[in-house]
Each structure stands twice: as structure tokens, then as C-alpha cells.
Amino acid sequence: MCSWCYAFVPVWAEIQSQLPEGVIVRRWLGGLAPDTDDPMPVEMRERLQATWRRIESMVPTTRFNFEFWKQCQPRRSTYPSCRAVIAAREQGAENDVSMTHAIQKAYFEQARNPSDDATLIELAASLGLDVDRFRVHLSAPETQAELVREIEVAHAMGVGGFPSLVLQTPAGSRPIPIDYNKADPMLEFLGGIVR
């Protein structure tokens, strides 16, 4: 549910298609905003809409559906979406990315609320997942424990914002500066380290 992560999707896909040999991608969920049923405060709604507008101006290929703010009851709660990715992944590693993209499309393009379990279950069905199994894993304590573990891993790597790219080598971890419009600077950075 990170709007900057959504804006980064096309460039990230390009980077992945050109990664230097030997680089293995491992995705970690960062959490972002814990569970709450409280409506999002008006000031935060306005701040997030301003962020969406800023992203659209900085990353011209990115468009958001602002109807979300009229049609949905926004909550600052992204953990449900994170657990949905873990629950989908439980049915196959390939579902990690598929569920992430389904959540982004629902939220940013279709004005659907992925803070709601009902939306996440609908997305699981649209991906052809076993919905009953998904529903059980979505609310399972082990799923929450895995989310907490992944958040801790991200923090231990020094991740403080999203999206983040971190290259781990035997010499340690190095953050990779993000460019939302071009893959080349990040690929050059990697090429200078990975040989």
C-alpha cells in the first residue's frame, strides 16, 4: 500500500530483467502502518493525497485513482495487506508478487480498500488461490509472526523508508539509491559492486 512502491514498479521490473549474474532478489515486507479500525484523520488523508499528486508530477507514468478518497473509508492500516502477501505466498512463492500487484491495482487504480479483509479475500479469489486456505492464513498468528520477523529483518538492514533496495554481500549491506524514472543508475551502481 506504499504509493512510492507503486510508482517504482515499472523501473523495478526493468532492473530485475537486467540484474548482474549472481544477484538473488529477496523481498521483505516493511509493515508501514499497524492494524487499526480507526478512520484515517483528515490531515493524514490530505497529506497522502498531496503525496499522490507529487508522485504523479515526479513520476509521469504513474496515475492514481483519487476516487478512493470519496468511495472508501480510509484507515492507516497496511498490516492486513502485508499479511495477505504472506498468506498468498504460503500457496506458492510466485503469489508474493501477484498478490502485491493485485493489492496495488485495487488500491491505486480501482479505488478499493486493501485495509479490509473482504477486499483481500476477493483479490485472492481473483488470483485463483484457495480462498478458504487464504482466509485461515490471513488471520493466523503464524502469519502475523512472519510479518513481525520480516519487519525486524528490514530494520536490521537499515531500511527506514519504502521502497528500499539493499545489496547484501559478504562485506556487508549497502543501500542502493532509488531512481523512480530510470533503471540505469541503479544497474550501474550494482555493476560497480557485483563482479
Summary of the structure (lengths in Angstrom):
residues: 195
radius of gyration: 17.1
end to end distance: 34.3
largest distance: 50.2
contacts: 541
relative contact order: 0.18
helix: 54%
strand: 5%
